[in-house]
Amino acid sequence: MDLEEKVVKSVSRYKGEIVDVYQQTVELPDGTLANRDVVKHQDAIAILALTADGKALFEKQWRAPVAKPTIEIPAGKVEPGEDFLETAKRELNEETGYAAGKIEKMVGFYSAPGFTDEYMTVYKATDLKPVEDKLPRDQGENLKVFELSLSEALKAIEDGKIEDAKTVLAIYHWQATTK
């Protein structure tokens, strides 16, 4: 069965600093038409940064869409022309003040393919060292950086304190790959 939907019309509804929103009319495989709201978003990265003593770096920050602070792993948008790995190194520096001796890809995924094209790659960073040249944080970015052990992070998920999907995924990956 062919599942492809063909875009018949795409109308820009909003162009913002972070997202662009389009209303699409698509032709379904059976020939009927349907509407789709599509959010275009830059690709992104996230980093599970593990310390030498077996903890991970987390950030607490205010998130306007959910109107409360969230606990997340460091993350950020891939700038146009920037390599995903370079983005991970830059964001780790900007948000935590650390550089990693080793960074490896853990997993990649679409964050919410029902409405957005954002693709996120999660990296694991180890052998952390404080940076000599700290990059400035993005304008308006206020973060509290702290550490949690794996058991503390799992408990925070269980208690509903960590609700961010990329962070939950990274913690469960950390758990699955810890011997």
Backbone as a printed PyTorch tensor [residue, N CA C, xyz], in Angstrom:
tensor([[[ 0.8390, -1.1800,  0.0000],
         [ 0.0000,  0.0000,  0.0000],
         [ 0.8890,  1.2510,  0.0000]],

        [[ 0.5990,  2.1600, -0.8940],
         [ 1.3270,  3.4260, -0.9820],
         [ 0.7900,  4.3660,  0.0890]],

        [[ 1.6620,  4.8820,  0.9380],
         [ 1.2500,  5.7750,  2.0170],
         [ 1.5840,  7.2420,  1.7550]],

        [[ 2.3150,  7.5170,  0.6820],
         [ 2.7900,  8.8790,  0.4360],
         [ 1.6480,  9.8520,  0.1960]],

        [[ 1.7460, 10.9940,  0.8760],
         [ 0.8160, 12.0930,  0.6620],
         [ 1.5220, 13.1380, -0.1850]],

        [[ 0.8620, 13.5960, -1.2350],
         [ 1.4530, 14.5940, -2.1290],
         [ 0.9410, 15.9830, -1.7640]],

        [[ 1.8690, 16.9160, -1.5490],
         [ 1.4980, 18.2850, -1.1900],
         [ 0.9290, 18.9770, -2.4260]],

        [[-0.3080, 19.4290, -2.3300],
         [-0.9850, 20.1360, -3.4070],
         [-0.7880, 21.6430, -3.2460]],

        [[-0.8270, 22.0910, -1.9840],
         [-0.6920, 23.5160, -1.7000],
         [-0.0620, 23.6700, -0.3160]],

        [[ 0.8090, 24.6710, -0.1720],
         [ 1.4310, 24.9630,  1.1160],
         [ 1.3910, 26.4730,  1.3290]],

        [[ 0.7320, 26.9010,  2.4020],
         [ 0.5730, 28.3200,  2.6920],
         [ 1.3010, 28.6390,  3.9940]],

        [[ 2.2020, 29.6140,  3.9380],
         [ 2.9110, 30.0560,  5.1280],
         [ 1.9480, 30.8000,  6.0390]],

        [[ 1.8690, 30.3910,  7.2890],
         [ 0.9750, 31.0350,  8.2570],
         [ 1.7410, 31.8680,  9.2810]],

        [[ 3.0230, 31.5120,  9.5090],
         [ 3.8110, 32.2270, 10.5030],
         [ 5.2870, 31.9430, 10.2760]],

        [[ 6.1090, 32.9940, 10.3340],
         [ 7.5620, 32.8400, 10.2710],
         [ 8.1270, 33.4710, 11.5260]],

        [[ 8.7580, 32.6470, 12.3690],
         [ 9.2740, 33.1310, 13.6410],
         [10.7780, 32.9580, 13.7560]],

        [[11.2970, 33.2480, 14.9430],
         [12.7220, 33.0990, 15.1940],
         [13.1300, 31.6380, 15.2850]],

        [[12.2340, 30.7970, 15.7680],
         [12.5630, 29.3880, 15.9810],
         [11.8040, 28.4690, 15.0350]],

        [[10.5550, 28.7960, 14.7230],
         [ 9.7380, 27.9220, 13.8830],
         [ 9.0560, 28.7090, 12.7640]],

        [[ 8.7350, 27.9780, 11.7010],
         [ 7.8800, 28.4770, 10.6330],
         [ 6.6930, 27.5140, 10.5650]],

        [[ 5.4980, 28.0530, 10.4110],
         [ 4.2960, 27.2220, 10.3890],
         [ 3.6340, 27.3270,  9.0180]],

        [[ 3.2690, 26.1730,  8.4760],
         [ 2.6210, 26.0940,  7.1770],
         [ 1.3320, 25.2980,  7.2970]],

        [[ 0.3430, 25.6890,  6.5000],
         [-0.8540, 24.8670,  6.3640],
         [-0.7740, 24.2440,  4.9850]],

        [[-0.7690, 22.9320,  4.9760],
         [-0.6640, 22.2050,  3.7170],
         [-1.9820, 21.5200,  3.3800]],

        [[-2.2590, 21.4930,  2.0840],
         [-3.3220, 20.6430,  1.5660],
         [-2.6040, 19.5000,  0.8630]],

        [[-2.9500, 18.2790,  1.2420],
         [-2.2920, 17.1080,  0.6700],
         [-3.3040, 16.2010, -0.0130]],

        [[-2.8030, 15.5110, -1.0310],
         [-3.6240, 14.4850, -1.6870],
         [-3.2270, 13.1500, -1.0920]],

        [[-4.2140, 12.4500, -0.5400],
         [-3.9860, 11.1510,  0.0730],
         [-3.8690, 10.0760, -1.0120]],

        [[-3.3410,  8.9150, -0.6700],
         [-3.1900,  7.8480, -1.6640],
         [-4.4790,  7.4700, -2.3890]],

        [[-5.6330,  7.6720, -1.7320],
         [-6.9090,  7.3310, -2.3790],
         [-7.4680,  8.4730, -3.2230]],

        [[-6.6880,  9.5930, -3.3010],
         [-7.1080, 10.7170, -4.1290],
         [-7.8600, 11.8140, -3.3990]],

        [[-8.2810, 11.5790, -2.1720],
         [-8.9830, 12.6170, -1.4210],
         [-7.9850, 13.6360, -0.8650]],

        [[-8.5040, 14.8040, -0.4860],
         [-7.6620, 15.8660,  0.0480],
         [-7.8070, 15.9560,  1.5610]],

        [[-6.7220, 16.3860,  2.2150],
         [-6.7270, 16.5880,  3.6690],
         [-5.8210, 17.7760,  3.9920]],

        [[-6.0170, 18.3560,  5.1630],
         [-5.1830, 19.4750,  5.6010],
         [-4.1950, 19.0080,  6.6610]],

        [[-3.0010, 19.5970,  6.6150],
         [-1.9520, 19.2970,  7.5920],
         [-1.3510, 20.6140,  8.0690]],

        [[-1.1810, 20.7550,  9.3640],
         [-0.4310, 21.8740,  9.9280],
         [ 0.9920, 21.3650, 10.1460]],

        [[ 1.9690, 22.0590,  9.5710],
         [ 3.3590, 21.6110,  9.6110],
         [ 4.2340, 22.7050, 10.2120]],

        [[ 5.0220, 22.3260, 11.2000],
         [ 5.9730, 23.2350, 11.8310],
         [ 7.3720, 22.8710, 11.3460]],

        [[ 8.0320, 23.8110, 10.7040],
         [ 9.4180, 23.6300, 10.2660],
         [10.3140, 24.1220, 11.3940]],

        [[11.2800, 23.3110, 11.7760],
         [12.1630, 23.6300, 12.9010],
         [13.5750, 23.1880, 12.5530]],

        [[14.5570, 23.9830, 12.9690],
         [15.9440, 23.5740, 12.7460],
         [16.1920, 22.2450, 13.4410]],

        [[17.1200, 21.4430, 12.8730],
         [17.5180, 20.2190, 13.5430],
         [18.2010, 20.5870, 14.8500]],

        [[18.3080, 19.6110, 15.7530],
         [18.8380, 19.8980, 17.0770],
         [19.6940, 18.7430, 17.5800]],

        [[20.4420, 19.0390, 18.6260],
         [21.2580, 18.0130, 19.2870],
         [20.9700, 18.0800, 20.7850]],

        [[21.3370, 17.0100, 21.4740],
         [21.3010, 16.9700, 22.9290],
         [22.5080, 16.1510, 23.3740]],

        [[22.9480, 16.4040, 24.6050],
         [24.1600, 15.7480, 25.0840],
         [23.9420, 15.1630, 26.4670]],

        [[24.1650, 13.8610, 26.5970],
         [24.2490, 13.2230, 27.9040],
         [25.7170, 13.3220, 28.2960]],

        [[26.0340, 14.2860, 29.1450],
         [27.4170, 14.5540, 29.5490],
         [27.6830, 13.8490, 30.8740]],

        [[28.5740, 12.8590, 30.8410],
         [28.8520, 12.0440, 32.0210],
         [30.1640, 12.4550, 32.6770]],

        [[30.1120, 12.6740, 33.9760],
         [31.2960, 13.0710, 34.7310],
         [32.1370, 11.8500, 35.0830]],

        [[33.3580, 12.1010, 35.5270],
         [34.2690, 11.0090, 35.8870],
         [33.7400, 10.1870, 37.0590]],

        [[32.9170, 10.8040, 37.9120],
         [32.3710, 10.0660, 39.0540],
         [30.9940,  9.4530, 38.7760]],

        [[30.6550,  9.2960, 37.4890],
         [29.4550,  8.5570, 37.1190],
         [28.1490,  9.3130, 37.2230]],

        [[28.2050, 10.6290, 37.2150],
         [26.9790, 11.4240, 37.2190],
         [26.8020, 12.0660, 35.8470]],

        [[25.6440, 12.6350, 35.6200],
         [25.3700, 13.3420, 34.3670],
         [25.0200, 14.7880, 34.6750]],

        [[25.3240, 15.6670, 33.7120],
         [25.0050, 17.0800, 33.8460],
         [23.5820, 17.3310, 33.3570]],

        [[22.8220, 18.0740, 34.1390],
         [21.4540, 18.4470, 33.8080],
         [21.3170, 19.9560, 33.9490]],

        [[20.2570, 20.4670, 33.3420],
         [19.9620, 21.8980, 33.4070],
         [18.5070, 22.0760, 33.8140]],

        [[18.3010, 23.0700, 34.6390],
         [16.9320, 23.4660, 34.9670],
         [16.7420, 24.8260, 34.3210]],

        [[15.6590, 24.9610, 33.5510],
         [15.3820, 26.2410, 32.8980],
         [13.8870, 26.4140, 32.6910]],

        [[13.4870, 27.6650, 32.5970],
         [12.0890, 27.9840, 32.3580],
         [11.7450, 27.6830, 30.9100]],

        [[10.6030, 27.0400, 30.6810],
         [10.1080, 26.7640, 29.3340],
         [ 8.7300, 27.4020, 29.1850]],

        [[ 8.6650, 28.4400, 28.3680],
         [ 7.4250, 29.1960, 28.1940],
         [ 6.2480, 28.3450, 27.7010]],

        [[ 6.4320, 27.4140, 26.7360],
         [ 5.2710, 26.6580, 26.2620],
         [ 4.5570, 25.8480, 27.3450]],

        [[ 5.3020, 25.3690, 28.3530],
         [ 4.6650, 24.6010, 29.4270],
         [ 4.5230, 25.4260, 30.7080]],

        [[ 4.9870, 26.6770, 30.6590],
         [ 4.8590, 27.6420, 31.7520],
         [ 5.4020, 27.1250, 33.0790]],

        [[ 6.5790, 26.4850, 33.0070],
         [ 7.2340, 26.0260, 34.2360],
         [ 8.6850, 25.6590, 33.9210]],

        [[ 9.4950, 25.5170, 34.9560],
         [10.8660, 25.0750, 34.7060],
         [10.8890, 23.5740, 34.3920]],

        [[11.8270, 23.1840, 33.5570],
         [12.0080, 21.7730, 33.2280],
         [13.4460, 21.3720, 33.5430]],

        [[13.6420, 20.0820, 33.7250],
         [14.9860, 19.5230, 33.8880],
         [15.3030, 18.7860, 32.6010]],

        [[16.4230, 19.1840, 31.9850],
         [16.8080, 18.6240, 30.6850],
         [18.3100, 18.3920, 30.6340]],

        [[18.7300, 17.5810, 29.6640],
         [20.1450, 17.4930, 29.3550],
         [20.4830, 18.6790, 28.4500]],

        [[21.7540, 19.0850, 28.3870],
         [22.1230, 20.1920, 27.4910],
         [21.6950, 19.8930, 26.0560]],

        [[21.2320, 20.9340, 25.3550],
         [20.7430, 20.7540, 23.9930],
         [20.7470, 22.0900, 23.2660]],

        [[20.5930, 22.0240, 21.9440],
         [20.5190, 23.2480, 21.1790],
         [20.2780, 22.9990, 19.7080]],

        [[20.0080, 24.0850, 19.0050],
         [19.7160, 24.0180, 17.5710],
         [20.9940, 23.9520, 16.7460]],

        [[20.9280, 23.1900, 15.6700],
         [22.0180, 23.1320, 14.7000],
         [21.8870, 24.3620, 13.8080]],

        [[22.9230, 25.1820, 13.7910],
         [22.9040, 26.3880, 12.9700],
         [23.0970, 26.0220, 11.5020]],

        [[22.5780, 26.8160, 10.5640],
         [22.7510, 26.5160,  9.1390],
         [24.2300, 26.3250,  8.7860]],

        [[24.5210, 25.2110,  8.1090],
         [25.8880, 24.9020,  7.6910],
         [26.7420, 24.2710,  8.7750]],

        [[26.1990, 24.1160,  9.9650],
         [26.9650, 23.5540, 11.0810],
         [26.7780, 22.0460, 11.1360]],

        [[27.8340, 21.3290, 11.4040],
         [27.8200, 19.8770, 11.5760],
         [27.2000, 19.5360, 12.9420]],

        [[26.4540, 18.4480, 13.0290],
         [25.7880, 18.0590, 14.2710],
         [26.7940, 17.8840, 15.4070]],

        [[27.9210, 17.2340, 15.1490],
         [28.9320, 17.0070, 16.1760],
         [29.5260, 18.3330, 16.6560]],

        [[29.7650, 19.2480, 15.7320],
         [30.2720, 20.5720, 16.1160],
         [29.2490, 21.3190, 16.9650]],

        [[27.9710, 21.1650, 16.6360],
         [26.9140, 21.7740, 17.4440],
         [26.9570, 21.2220, 18.8640]],

        [[27.1250, 19.9070, 18.9840],
         [27.1800, 19.2790, 20.3110],
         [28.3470, 19.8460, 21.1260]],

        [[29.5020, 19.9920, 20.5060],
         [30.6720, 20.5430, 21.2020],
         [30.4100, 21.9900, 21.6270]],

        [[29.8350, 22.7710, 20.7190],
         [29.5490, 24.1780, 21.0110],
         [28.5350, 24.3150, 22.1500]],

        [[27.4530, 23.5580, 22.0670],
         [26.4080, 23.6500, 23.0920],
         [26.9110, 23.1840, 24.4550]],

        [[27.7380, 22.1450, 24.4860],
         [28.3020, 21.6700, 25.7470],
         [29.1320, 22.7820, 26.3900]],

        [[29.9200, 23.4640, 25.5870],
         [30.7340, 24.5900, 26.0650],
         [29.8320, 25.7210, 26.5500]],

        [[28.9000, 26.1680, 25.7080],
         [28.0360, 27.3150, 26.0360],
         [27.2180, 27.0870, 27.3050]],

        [[26.6410, 25.8970, 27.4190],
         [25.6710, 25.6650, 28.4820],
         [26.2750, 25.1360, 29.7780]],

        [[27.4240, 24.4360, 29.6880],
         [27.9750, 23.8220, 30.8990],
         [29.3910, 24.2820, 31.2380]],

        [[30.1060, 24.8480, 30.2580],
         [31.4920, 25.2350, 30.4960],
         [32.4680, 24.0810, 30.3960]],

        [[32.0140, 22.9520, 29.8190],
         [32.8730, 21.7850, 29.6700],
         [33.1130, 21.4600, 28.1940]],

        [[34.2320, 20.7620, 27.9740],
         [34.5340, 20.1350, 26.6860],
         [34.6890, 18.6470, 26.9700]],

        [[34.4370, 17.8300, 25.9700],
         [34.5200, 16.3800, 26.1500],
         [35.7370, 15.8140, 25.4330]],

        [[36.4150, 14.8930, 26.0950],
         [37.5110, 14.1840, 25.4480],
         [36.9850, 13.1950, 24.4190]],

        [[35.7300, 12.7330, 24.6540],
         [35.1140, 11.7710, 23.7330],
         [33.6250, 12.0890, 23.6080]],

        [[33.1590, 12.1700, 22.3650],
         [31.7240, 12.3460, 22.1040],
         [31.3140, 11.3070, 21.0680]],

        [[30.2490, 10.5810, 21.3700],
         [29.7530,  9.5790, 20.4300],
         [28.2410,  9.6730, 20.2970]],

        [[27.7580,  9.3910, 19.1090],
         [26.3160,  9.4340, 18.8460],
         [25.6400,  8.2810, 19.5720]],

        [[24.5440,  8.5960, 20.2590],
         [23.7430,  7.5750, 20.9280],
         [22.5530,  7.1750, 20.0550]],

        [[21.7920,  8.1930, 19.6080],
         [20.5480,  7.9070, 18.8890],
         [20.0880,  9.1780, 18.1730]],

        [[19.3230,  9.0090, 17.1270],
         [18.6900, 10.1280, 16.4340],
         [17.2120,  9.8310, 16.2800]],

        [[16.3810, 10.8990, 16.2890],
         [14.9400, 10.6820, 16.2030],
         [14.2320, 11.9730, 15.7950]],

        [[13.0140, 11.8240, 15.2800],
         [12.1420, 12.9700, 15.0370],
         [11.4270, 13.2600, 16.3580]],

        [[11.4570, 14.5120, 16.7900],
         [10.9040, 14.8420, 18.1050],
         [ 9.3830, 14.7010, 18.1670]],

        [[ 8.6770, 15.0800, 17.1200],
         [ 7.2090, 14.9830, 17.0890],
         [ 6.7670, 14.9840, 15.6260]],

        [[ 6.9590, 13.8660, 14.8970],
         [ 6.7190, 13.8460, 13.4500],
         [ 5.2730, 14.0350, 13.0240]],

        [[ 4.3490, 14.0830, 13.9660],
         [ 2.9600, 14.3570, 13.6290],
         [ 2.7310, 15.8020, 13.2060]],

        [[ 3.6720, 16.7000, 13.5870],
         [ 3.4880, 18.0950, 13.1990],
         [ 4.7790, 18.8550, 12.8990]],

        [[ 5.9560, 18.2910, 13.2270],
         [ 7.1920, 19.0280, 12.9650],
         [ 8.2530, 18.1430, 12.3240]],

        [[ 9.1530, 18.7830, 11.5690],
         [10.2270, 18.0540, 10.9010],
         [11.5180, 18.0560, 11.7190]],

        [[11.4910, 18.5590, 12.9620],
         [12.7070, 18.6190, 13.7840],
         [13.2970, 17.2240, 13.9790]],

        [[14.5890, 17.0950, 13.6590],
         [15.3320, 15.8500, 13.8830],
         [16.3820, 16.1330, 14.9380]],

        [[16.4320, 15.2990, 15.9480],
         [17.3700, 15.5050, 17.0480],
         [18.3310, 14.3270, 17.1450]],

        [[19.6020, 14.6390, 17.3590],
         [20.6200, 13.6230, 17.5790],
         [21.1310, 13.7800, 19.0030]],

        [[21.1560, 12.6720, 19.7460],
         [21.6330, 12.6920, 21.1250],
         [23.0320, 12.0690, 21.1550]],

        [[23.9450, 12.7900, 21.7960],
         [25.3280, 12.3470, 21.9420],
         [25.6270, 12.0320, 23.3990]],

        [[26.5900, 11.1310, 23.5960],
         [27.1290, 10.8780, 24.9290],
         [28.5120, 11.5030, 24.9680]],

        [[28.7620, 12.3410, 25.9670],
         [30.0460, 13.0140, 26.1280],
         [30.7040, 12.5290, 27.4140]],

        [[31.9770, 12.1390, 27.3080],
         [32.7290, 11.6780, 28.4740],
         [34.0890, 12.3630, 28.5000]],

        [[34.8570, 12.0680, 29.5350],
         [36.1740, 12.6900, 29.7280],
         [36.0310, 14.2180, 29.7250]],

        [[35.1260, 14.7190, 30.5570],
         [34.8290, 16.1470, 30.6050],
         [35.9520, 16.9260, 31.2850]],

        [[36.2470, 18.0710, 30.7050],
         [37.2500, 18.9920, 31.2560],
         [36.6850, 20.4100, 31.1370]],

        [[36.9340, 21.2620, 32.1450],
         [36.4980, 22.6620, 32.0170],
         [37.1640, 23.3120, 30.8020]],

        [[36.3960, 24.1210, 30.0800],
         [36.9390, 24.7880, 28.8840],
         [37.8150, 25.9650, 29.2790]],

        [[38.7860, 26.2650, 28.4260],
         [39.6280, 27.4370, 28.6520],
         [38.9300, 28.6880, 28.1300]],

        [[38.2420, 28.5660, 27.0030],
         [37.5270, 29.6890, 26.4000],
         [36.0310, 29.4020, 26.4190]],

        [[35.3520, 29.9010, 27.4650],
         [33.9160, 29.6650, 27.6000],
         [33.1460, 30.5290, 26.6170]],

        [[32.2800, 29.8980, 25.8330],
         [31.4140, 30.6140, 24.9050],
         [30.2190, 31.1890, 25.6580]],

        [[29.6930, 32.3300, 25.2160],
         [28.5240, 32.9050, 25.9060],
         [27.2650, 32.0850, 25.6200]],

        [[26.3730, 32.0680, 26.5710],
         [25.0740, 31.4110, 26.3680],
         [24.2520, 32.2490, 25.4120]],

        [[23.2460, 31.6120, 24.8150],
         [22.3300, 32.3300, 23.9360],
         [21.6280, 33.4270, 24.7360]],

        [[21.2710, 34.5070, 24.0340],
         [20.5790, 35.6130, 24.6830],
         [19.2830, 35.1120, 25.3150]],

        [[19.0600, 35.4870, 26.5570],
         [17.8380, 35.0950, 27.2540],
         [17.8660, 33.6870, 27.8200]],

        [[18.9950, 32.9920, 27.7040],
         [19.0870, 31.6130, 28.1970],
         [19.5930, 31.6210, 29.6340]],

        [[18.7360, 31.2840, 30.5570],
         [19.0750, 31.2310, 31.9770],
         [18.9860, 29.7870, 32.4370]],

        [[20.1140, 29.2360, 32.8470],
         [20.1870, 27.8170, 33.1980],
         [20.7970, 27.6250, 34.5760]],

        [[20.3280, 26.6350, 35.2810],
         [20.9770, 26.1690, 36.5020],
         [21.5140, 24.7770, 36.1740]],

        [[22.8360, 24.6200, 36.1400],
         [23.4600, 23.3300, 35.8060],
         [23.7510, 22.5760, 37.1010]],

        [[23.4370, 21.2870, 37.1060],
         [23.6820, 20.4530, 38.2870],
         [23.8890, 19.0070, 37.8430]],

        [[24.2960, 18.1560, 38.7670],
         [24.5860, 16.7560, 38.4710],
         [23.5900, 15.8410, 39.1750]],

        [[23.2950, 14.7130, 38.5060],
         [22.5020, 13.6420, 39.1060],
         [23.1640, 12.3160, 38.7770]],

        [[23.0940, 11.3840, 39.7070],
         [23.5200, 10.0110, 39.4260],
         [22.4310,  9.3360, 38.6010]],

        [[22.7130,  8.1730, 38.0640],
         [21.7130,  7.4350, 37.2890],
         [20.4990,  7.1230, 38.1530]],

        [[20.7170,  6.6570, 39.3810],
         [19.5740,  6.3210, 40.2490],
         [18.7580,  7.5720, 40.5930]],

        [[19.4240,  8.7110, 40.7920],
         [18.7040,  9.9630, 41.0600],
         [17.9040, 10.4080, 39.8330]],

        [[18.4760, 10.2470, 38.6530],
         [17.7800, 10.6330, 37.4170],
         [16.5590,  9.7360, 37.1870]],

        [[16.7100,  8.4340, 37.3970],
         [15.5800,  7.5130, 37.2350],
         [14.4670,  7.8400, 38.2350]],

        [[14.8400,  8.1770, 39.4570],
         [13.8550,  8.5570, 40.4800],
         [13.1530,  9.8540, 40.0850]],

        [[13.8980, 10.8010, 39.4960],
         [13.2970, 12.0600, 39.0540],
         [12.2700, 11.8220, 37.9410]],

        [[12.5220, 10.8490, 37.0730],
         [11.5280, 10.4800, 36.0510],
         [10.3010,  9.8900, 36.7390]],

        [[10.5360,  8.9460, 37.6260],
         [ 9.4440,  8.2750, 38.3320],
         [ 8.5800,  9.2740, 39.1130]],

        [[ 9.2230, 10.2770, 39.6930],
         [ 8.5090, 11.2760, 40.4940],
         [ 7.8900, 12.3940, 39.6430]],

        [[ 8.0590, 12.3360, 38.3260],
         [ 7.4980, 13.3630, 37.4530],
         [ 8.2820, 14.6610, 37.4410]],

        [[ 9.5110, 14.6390, 37.9280],
         [10.3430, 15.8440, 37.9240],
         [11.0730, 16.0230, 36.5950]],

        [[11.3530, 14.9240, 35.9100],
         [11.9220, 14.9760, 34.5610],
         [10.8460, 14.4870, 33.6050]],

        [[10.3710, 15.4040, 32.7360],
         [ 9.2900, 15.0920, 31.7960],
         [ 9.6780, 15.3430, 30.3490]],

        [[10.8660, 15.8440, 30.1220],
         [11.3470, 16.1770, 28.7870],
         [11.7240, 14.8830, 28.0450]],

        [[11.1740, 14.6800, 26.8590],
         [11.3280, 13.4130, 26.1380],
         [12.7770, 13.0660, 25.8130]],

        [[13.5500, 14.0360, 25.3070],
         [14.9400, 13.7250, 24.9460],
         [15.7430, 13.3280, 26.1790]],

        [[15.4230, 13.9510, 27.3060],
         [16.1250, 13.6660, 28.5480],
         [15.7370, 12.2920, 29.0820]],

        [[14.4570, 11.9740, 29.0490],
         [13.9970, 10.6520, 29.4740],
         [14.6480,  9.5730, 28.6100]],

        [[14.6550,  9.7870, 27.2960],
         [15.2670,  8.8260, 26.3810],
         [16.7550,  8.6440, 26.6970]],

        [[17.4710,  9.7380, 26.9220],
         [18.9070,  9.6560, 27.2060],
         [19.1670,  8.9210, 28.5210]],

        [[18.3500,  9.1730, 29.5300],
         [18.5230,  8.4940, 30.8230],
         [18.2780,  6.9970, 30.6740]],

        [[17.2310,  6.6220, 29.9580],
         [16.9600,  5.1880, 29.7670],
         [18.0610,  4.5230, 28.9260]],

        [[18.6150,  5.2420, 27.9680],
         [19.7390,  4.7130, 27.1820],
         [20.9500,  4.5290, 28.1010]],

        [[21.1970,  5.5150, 28.9620],
         [22.2750,  5.4470, 29.9410],
         [22.0940,  4.2120, 30.8150]],

        [[20.8790,  3.9920, 31.3050],
         [20.5820,  2.8340, 32.1320],
         [20.8260,  1.5290, 31.3680]],

        [[20.3670,  1.4690, 30.1300],
         [20.4900,  0.2420, 29.3370],
         [21.9320, -0.1030, 28.9860]],

        [[22.7900,  0.8990, 28.9330],
         [24.1750,  0.6570, 28.5290],
         [25.1630,  0.6840, 29.6980]],

        [[24.6260,  0.8250, 30.9130],
         [25.4820,  0.8140, 32.1000],
         [25.6030, -0.6190, 32.6100]],

        [[26.8290, -1.0090, 32.8260],
         [27.0580, -2.3930, 33.2860],
         [27.1540, -2.4760, 34.7840]]])
